[in-house]
Amino acid sequence: MKNIARNLFYSILGAVISNHWYGLLAWFYSKVMEEVTAEGKIVRPSKKSNNKTTVLALSAYAFRKDPECLASSGELRILQIPRNWEARLFCCFYKQKETCCFKKNKLTKYIEDNDQCYQYKKTLRDFLHGFLPKLYKRLEIKCVISPHFRYLPDVDWGSVSKEIGVPYILINRDSRFTASADNIKMVTGLLKSVVKFEGSHMIVQSEYDKQVCVNTNYVKKERISALGCMRMDSLLRRVKTAIPNMNSRKKIVFFPFNLYGVLAKAGLAQFFTDVNVALVQLAINHPEIDVVFKPKAEKTPWNKEVNVVFKELGINLQEISNIQVDPYLNVHDLLFEADVFCGLNTSALLEAAIAEKPVIIPYFKEIQKTEYEDCLFFKDCYHLFDVAESMEELESIIIHRLNNPGIDEKIMEGRKTVFESYVSSLNGDATEKCVSLIK
């Protein structure tokens, strides 16, 4: 039954496209649109913009709270397309199973005019030239935003939007382009390999990120701005008014790192094991302390790899009552609930640092001066944190910091400088800047 319904849908959509029934499709897409409220809720779109500038978020699911931040300003009306509807239109023109367009990221690179994939792209863009003006007029859309330069449906949709006079702004969800030597190499190679930026303007978090984009000639200097990270604005406001944690139980938060494959390749897999086991042993040795593992998602390489390690060692986390593994915990809430933070290769450590929390880096001796060092984020900032060079040091430093959480004033000044360099201004005005640029 599902296949019948799916085939019927695509038959109807194909007829609409082949007959250029732009108005009908615009009416239909206006009905599936969603609106992000100032409170961050997803509702049916209001009929009028109420004197707000209407912004359409493409691939909204991939943003990291940016649409919600923009809506919270009260100055913009944020609409978004449910996850599948943009892709369904895209797939009517690029028939993935019948072409080579999707192999080796071909569509993100320059395509010759005589290439079959170019014909698919041209046909789609010709159709969007007829469809988007109808849709935008119906919904009063004045601007389009996207979270990533490699999201193929967004590139075509956004480029045509710009051509018809509706600005296409890339608010890049990824940042920290220069957090490690490996990151610089990877991002530089990627930006050099893709088609140059076709939008109206690009927003990144830091001047470091901006410089990489400009140096690779991906975007011209006058078409990119470093405005900070919008979701940090609320954190910075909370930091200013934070009340000291008065919980009777101490809590440690560990941000797991998904680098087991790199470590194994370098012959350093034991380091991955030692760090994770050290946290488990600490929880066992100190039942009065809560240990929280906060992976980025429910299914990451870390989850799979650490389960293998623990199984081999006979460790069952469910039997240890003071250990919690939860990818859905709110990081910013944890910053004010927990006492000590530990991890590698995440900007969450910089967030903990700016909240004046002890931050411990597991930088064991066996990984120092190895090829793995090129993968380490913020290596030049380690002097602002506590560094553990072994399993034993990791536990002892954590215990010491639980009892002595104070951060030296000079260290805090250094942390503030690093946060502003890599993440966002301490003024907490990233959202204000982005709204101003959009308007």
N, C-alpha and C positions, 0 to 999 in steps of 0.2 A: 504493500500500500504506500509506504514512504517513497519507494522508487517511482511509482506511478505519479504521485503528487509532485515529486521533484521534476520529473520529465515534463509534466504539464506546465509547471511554473516556468521552466526554461523555454518551453515552446511559446508561451505567451510573451515572455520577456524578449525572445528572439523576434517575434512578430512586431512588437513595439519598436525595437531597435531598427529592424530592416525597413519599417515604414516611416521612421523618423517621427514618431508620435511623442515629441519632446514634452508637450504640455501634459499629456497623460502620465508620463513617467515622473515628471516633476511633482504632479499632484500626489502620486503614490509615495514617492520618497519623502514628501513633506509630512505624510501620515506616519511614517516609521521613525521619524526623527525623535530625539530625546533632548531635554533641556537640563542643564546642571544649575541648580538653584544656589543662591548665596550661602545656604546652609550645607551645600554639598550633596543634596538629594537629587535623584534622577526622576524627572516627572515628564508628563506630556508637555510639549512646547506651548507657551502662551501665544495667543493669536497676534499680539502686537509687541513690538520691541520696547514700548514705553520709554522712548527717547534714549535708550541704551544702544550702543554699537553692537550689532549682532555678529558674533564670530562663530564659524563652523570649525569644529575640531575633527580632523581626519584621524583614523586609527586611535581614537580616544582611549581605548583599553590599554595602550602602551605608554601613555603619559604617566608620570609619577606625581599625581595630584595637581599638575599645572592647571587644567581646566577648572578644578575646584577653587584654586587660589585666585584665578582671574575672575571667576563668578563672585567670589567673596568680596571683591572690591566694590560691588554695587554699580559699577560703571559699564560693565559689559554683559551682554546676554549671550551665554555660551550654549550652542547647540552641538549635538554630536550624532553620528550615524551609528546605529548598533553594529557590532563587530562584523557581521557577515555581509551586510548589504552593499558596502563599498566593494568588497571582494567579488561578490556575485556579478556586479556589472563589469568589473575588470575581466573576469573569467569568460565573459561572453565574447570577448575580442581576442584574448590570448588563450588558445586551447592547449593547455599544458601537456596533455598526453599526446598531442599530434605534432608538436614542434620542439625545437631545441632551444627555445628562447630562455628557458629557465636554467639551462646548464651553465655552470661556472659563472653565475651571476651576470650572464650576458646582457640582460636588460638594464643593468646599472652602468654599463659601459657604452662607449660610442658605437652606434650601429650604422653601417654603410647604407646608402639609399637603396641599393639593389638587394639587400638582405630581406628575406621573407618576414623576419621579426620587425623590421622597420615598417613594413606595410601594415602589420597588425597595430603597431603603435600609432601610425598615421590615421588609420581608420578609427581607432578609439578616440584620438584627440579631435578628429573632425566631428565625431558624434558629441563629444563633450562641449564643443563650441556651440552646438545647438541646444543641448540639454541644460547646461549650467546657468545660462542667463535666465531661463524660465524658473529654475529652482530658486535661484538667488532672489529674484524679484518676488516670488511667492513668500519667501521667508525673511525678506529684508536683510539678507546676508551681505556684510560689507568687508569681510576678511576671512581668510582660511588659515588654519594653523596645523602643523604636522610635527610628530615627535622624533622623526629619524630620516636621514637622507637616503636610506636604502629601502624604504618601504615603497615598493613599486607602484601600487595603486595611487598612493599620495603624490608621487612624482608627476604622473600624467595629469591627475586632477588639479594639483596645485599649479603646474605650469600653464595649463589652459586658463585657470582662474586669473593668473597674472596677465595673460594676453587679453582677456576681456575686461580688464580694469579693476579686478578684485585682488588686493594684495595677498600674496601667499607667503606666510612667515614660518620659517622652520625654527621651532623652539626645541633644540636638540636635547633629548632625554639623557643621553650619555655625556659624561664630563670626565674630569681627571685625565685628560689626554696625555698629560705629562707626569702622572703620578709615579711612573716607573720607566726605566729604560725600555723595557719590552712594550709598554703602552705606546711610547713615542714612536717606536719602530712600526708597530702594527697599524696605528692610526694614520701615520704618514703614508705608508704603503697603500692603505685602503683609500684615502682621499685622492691619492695620485691616480688610482685605477678607475675611479668612477667618473661619470659625466659631471662636468662643472655645474655648480649651483644654478638652478634655473628659476629660483624664487625671487621675491622682492627683498627679503631681509632674513638674516639668520641671527638667532640669539643663542649664545653659549653662556656658561657660568663664569668663567674666569678669563683674565687676559692671557694666561698661558694657553688655554684652549683656543682662544681667538688667534693667537700667533701661529699655532700649528695649522689652522685652516687657511690663513692668509699665505703662509710660507709655501704651502703645497699648491697654491694657485687654485684651490677649490672654490674660493669666493674672494671677491675684491674687498679691500679694506673698508671701503665706505658702505658696504652692504652687510656688515656683521658687527654685532655689539655684545660686549661682555656685561651682563646685567645681574649676575648672581643667581641664586637658587631660590625660587619662590617659596617652596615648602619649608625653607629655613626661617622665614619671617616669623611664623608662629612660635618656633622653638626659641628664637632669640628674645621674643617678648616674655616667654615663660622663664627663661634664664634670669631675666632682670627682676622677676617677682617671686623667684623660687623660695619655698620654705624648706629649711633643712629636714632631711629624712629622719623621722623619729621611730622607725620600725625597730622592734626589739630583735628581730632576726636579721642577720647580715645577708646580703645577696650579691653574688658575682654573676656577671653576664659575659658569656663567651660568644664571639662572632666567628663561627667556623669558616675556614678558608677552603675553597674548592680547587686546590692545586695538586691533588694527589698524583695525577698523570704526569705533570711536570716534574714533581719530586721523584717519582719512580724512574723516569727517564734519566734523571741526574744521579740515580743511585742513592736518593735521600728519603725513601719512603718511610724509613724508621722515624724520621723527624715528625711526619704526619701522625704516626701512631703514638709517639711519645707525648706530644702536646695534648691530644685528646684523652689519652689514658691518665695523664697528670691531673686533668680536671676531674675525672671520675674518682681517682684515688683521693683527691682533696675532699670530695663530697663524702666518701666513705670514712675518711679519717676525722672529719668534722661534721657530724650530723646536725650540728646547730647552725650550719651555714647552708644557704640555698644556692645551688649552682644552676644557672639557666643557659642552655644552648639555644641560640637564636639564629638558625640558618635563614637564608634569604627566601627560600620557598620550600614547599612540602617535598618536592622531588628535585634534588640537586645532586651533582656528583658526590658531594660530601656525605649525604644521607646513605647512599649505596656503599660508598667506600668504608665509612666508619662502622657500618653494620657488620661488614665482613671482618674488620679488625676486632670489634668487640666479641663477635661470635667465636673467633679463633682463640680469644683470651678467656672465654667463658664469662663475659660481662653481660649482665642483663639489666639495662637501665630501668626497666619497669619495677625491679626489685629494690631500687635505691630511691627512697621516698623524697629525698631532698634534691633530686635532679629533675629538671623540667626541660623537655625539648619541644619547642613551639615556634614554627615559622611565622605565625600570625600575630605574635605580640607586637604592639606598637613601640617602635624603637624610641620615640621621643618620650613616651610614658616611662619606659624603662630607665631613661636617663635620670629621672627624678625618684625612681623607686629603688634603684640598685646602688651599691656602694663602690664597686670596683668593676672595671671593664678590661677585657682581654681579647686579642684577636690579631688578624693580619689582613691587609689588602681590602679595607673598607673605609669609606669616609665616615661611617658611624663612629669610628674612633676619634675623628676630629670633632664630631658633634659632642661626644662625651668629654673631650678635652676642653671645649669651650664652656661646658657646664661645670667646670672645675672639679672633674672626677679623676681619680687615679686611673691611668691607662697603662696596661702592661703589654709589652710586645714580646712574644716568644721567639727570640732571635738566638737559637741555640748555636753552640760553637761549630757543630757539624755542618751547618749551612752557610757559615760565614766564609767569604772569599771563594764561593763556588758560582757556577753559572746561574744558579737559582736566584742569586742576588739581584739580577736584572728584572726579576718578576716582582720584587718587593715594592709596595706603595710607600711613598713618603719617607724613603730611606734617609733623606737629608734632615728629617725632623725627629729622628729617634732620640736625640738628646733632650727632647721635651717630654719624654715618657720614661717609664721604668722598663728596663730591658732585662729579660731573663735568658740566661745562656745555657740552662739545663732544666730537666724536670724538677730537680730538687730546688733550684733557685725560683722556678715559677711558683711553686707552692709557698715557699718562704716569703717571697715578695708580696704575694696576695695576702697572706696572713698579716704581714707587717702593715700593708696599706689599709687593711680593714680597721686596724687599730690607730693608724696615723694617716688619715685621708687628706690632710692639708697640702695645698699646692703652693710652691714658692711664687712670690709676686713676679719675679723676672721670668720664670717659666711660663706663667700665665700670659705675660706680654708676648712672649714668643709664640705661644699657642694662638693668640688672637691674630697675629700677623700671618701665620700659616693658614688659618681658617679663611681669612679674607683673600689670601692668595689663591687658594684652591677651590673654595666653596662659594662664599657670599659675603657681602658687606655686613659688618656688625650693626649697622643702622637698621637692618631688617626692612629694607625698602625695595627689595627685588621685585615684588609684585607691583608696587607703585611704578617702578621704572618700566616694566613690561607693558602695563596698561597704557602708560603714556606713549610708548613707542607704537603700540597697536593703533591707538586713536589718532 
